[in-house]
Amino acid sequence: MIEVIPGNITHAAIMAEIHGAASPDPWPLSAYAESLKNPSTHSLLVLEEGTPRGFVLVQQAADEAEILMIAVNPSFQGKNYGKHLVVSIAEQLEQKGVKALFLEVAEDNAPARSLYAKCGFAQVGRRKGYYAHANARRQPVKVDALLMRLDIVETDR
Ligand SMILES: CC(C)(COP(=O)(O)OP(=O)(O)OC[C@H]1O[C@@H](n2cnc3c(N)ncnc32)[C@H](O)[C@@H]1OP(=O)(O)O)[C@@H](O)C(=O)NCCC(=O)NCCS
């Protein structure tokens, strides 16, 4: 059974663990603990048979919100858990009066860009050289950040 549950401070460690498995540049546990204490952040976890597979963390400011992080355990990526999380958080934010959901994604992050495209996000800006990634030779490479927006009121669900 797949279910989506609200996240809270007790989920900081599992979020940090999933992020650590999914990304070469994860946030420390303390960053999750701090974020989850903040009353303007909201989060959801997707569980399969009770085991967390992924999560989304957003921050709300009036009628706008931003995805701070979304990550799915690498062994379970490509199974629509990411989409499930985005659709579910958009529904929850709609109830809280949010009209637009924003995020920033590295231009070279193909899986994340696929996810956001299929969820209806549109590119609304670009920050040149915003991210510094390491290439195969461990040399720093500048990558643009794409700013993306989803109009929640127009989401087709
Ligand atoms: C981004 C992420 C959350 C997506 O989670 P997911 O559960 O795999 O998401 P979904 O299964 O709903 O969709 C993923 C899409 O990416 C596609 N995809 C997967 N690998 C891909 C690749 N290498 N190139 C292009 N598309 C890819 C999948 O095919 C799927 O699209 P489709 O359904 O149209 O075929 C996951 O890849 C992740 O945790 N990445 C690491 C953390 C990260 O980068 N987060 C985003 C920060 S902005």
The ligand as an ORCA input file, in Angstrom:
! r2SCAN-3c Opt
* xyz 0 1
  C      13.996     14.154     -8.660
  C      13.468     12.898     -7.930
  C      12.855     13.328     -6.585
  C      12.379     12.249     -8.800
  O      11.797     11.171     -8.036
  P      11.063      9.936     -8.783
  O      10.287      9.203     -7.767
  O      12.031      9.193     -9.597
  O      10.055     10.755     -9.727
  P       9.030     10.165    -10.774
  O       9.157      8.678    -10.881
  O       7.682     10.713    -10.455
  O       9.512     10.861    -12.127
  C      10.850     10.870    -12.513
  C      10.936     11.163    -13.989
  O      12.305     11.318    -14.335
  C      12.582     10.470    -15.427
  N      13.985     10.136    -15.359
  C      14.598      9.300    -14.504
  N      15.923      9.281    -14.763
  C      16.121     10.134    -15.797
  C      17.247     10.560    -16.516
  N      18.475     10.116    -16.215
  N      17.086     11.453    -17.524
  C      15.870     11.939    -17.808
  N      14.741     11.590    -17.153
  C      14.884     10.689    -16.156
  C      11.656      9.304    -15.250
  O      11.497      8.598    -16.452
  C      10.384     10.032    -14.824
  O       9.711     10.652    -15.916
  P       8.502      9.900    -16.691
  O       7.522      9.421    -15.669
  O       7.973     10.971    -17.593
  O       9.144      8.765    -17.427
  C      14.611     11.854     -7.720
  O      15.250     11.648     -8.963
  C      15.654     12.275     -6.693
  O      15.507     12.002     -5.497
  N      16.741     12.920     -7.164
  C      17.815     13.330     -6.228
  C      17.429     14.556     -5.439
  C      17.115     15.717     -6.354
  O      17.817     15.994     -7.322
  N      16.011     16.425     -6.040
  C      15.560     17.581     -6.832
  C      16.227     18.808     -6.337
  S      15.726     20.217     -7.344
*
